[in-house]
Amino acid sequence: MASPTLQTLPVKMWTTLRQDLTPVIAVASTLLIGLSVLVMVIAAALRRRNPISA
């Protein structure tokens, strides 16, 4: 899914980490983890609020 002119985010992060360590990668990683946790918390809250009856 990548080309010489276009890189996916994980490939870009890995390349940047191997070349030089910048705070931008740490911020991007933190935001992705935070967003994932937020989505999981919202999903859990919605599931408790409206339980699916089997």
C-alpha positions as CSV (number, residue, x, y, z in Angstrom):
1,M,0.0,0.0,0.0
2,A,3.0,2.3,-0.1
3,S,4.9,3.8,-2.9
4,P,8.2,5.6,-3.2
5,T,6.3,8.9,-2.8
6,L,3.7,7.8,-0.3
7,Q,4.2,5.9,3.0
8,T,1.7,4.6,5.4
9,L,1.8,6.0,9.0
10,P,3.3,2.8,10.6
11,V,6.0,2.7,7.9
12,K,6.8,6.4,8.4
13,M,6.9,6.0,12.2
14,W,9.3,3.0,11.9
15,T,11.5,4.8,9.4
16,T,11.7,7.9,11.6
17,L,12.4,5.9,14.7
18,R,15.3,4.2,12.9
19,Q,16.8,7.4,11.5
20,D,16.3,9.9,14.3
21,L,14.2,10.0,17.5
22,T,11.8,13.0,17.4
23,P,9.0,14.0,19.8
24,V,6.6,14.0,16.8
25,I,6.6,10.2,16.7
26,A,6.0,10.0,20.5
27,V,3.0,12.4,20.1
28,A,1.6,10.5,17.2
29,S,1.9,7.2,19.1
30,T,0.3,8.7,22.2
31,L,-2.6,10.2,20.3
32,L,-3.3,6.8,18.5
33,I,-3.2,4.9,21.8
34,G,-5.4,7.5,23.5
35,L,-7.9,7.5,20.7
36,S,-8.0,3.6,20.8
37,V,-8.6,3.7,24.6
38,L,-11.3,6.3,24.2
39,V,-13.2,4.3,21.6
40,M,-13.0,1.2,23.8
41,V,-14.3,3.1,26.8
42,I,-17.2,4.5,24.9
43,A,-18.1,1.1,23.4
44,A,-18.0,-0.4,26.9
45,A,-20.2,2.3,28.3
46,L,-22.7,1.9,25.5
47,R,-22.8,-1.8,25.9
48,R,-23.6,-1.4,29.6
49,R,-26.3,1.1,28.9
50,N,-28.0,-1.0,26.2
51,P,-27.3,-4.7,26.9
52,I,-28.1,-7.0,24.1
53,S,-30.6,-9.7,25.2
54,A,-29.8,-13.1,23.8
